[in-house]
Amino acid sequence: MTIVDRAVDFSYMFEAEVLVELMMRNWSHPRMGNRNYRNELLERVKEALDQAQTGMQLLEELPAVETNFLAAVWYVEWMALSSAPWEIPKEEIEGRTAWVETVRRVLPSCFMRQDDLA
C-alpha cells in the first residue's frame, strides 16, 4: 500500500475532519470557523488524493504515489488561491496565503520525497 493509498483511506475517516479543523485553527486560517468551508476543503482534498492515486502528480517535488494527506490539504488551498484570486477579498487572500506558507514551513517533511527523508 502506497502513501497516497493510505492518505485516501485516511481522508474518509472522522480523524481527517478533526485534523483539518485543528490545522485551520492552529495556524489561523481566515475561514477557520466556517464548517461548510472546512467540509468543502476536505471534499476537494479527497478529489485531489483520488487524482494522485491514479498517477497525477500534484506537487513538483512529490511523486503521485508519495502524496500524503497534509500535502494534499496544502495543495488544494494553494490551488484555490492561485486559480481565481479575483474572487477572494484581499484580506482573505493575505490570510490564506499566510496559512499555506505556515503549513509548508512547519511541516517540511510532508513535501519531501521518502528517499530524501532517509
Secondary structure by P-SEA (a helix, b strand, c coil): ccaaaaaaaaaacaaaaaaaaaaaaaacccccccaaaaaaaaaaaaaaaaaaaaccccccccccccccaaaaaaaaaaaaaacccccccaaaaaaaaaaaaaaaaacccccccccccc
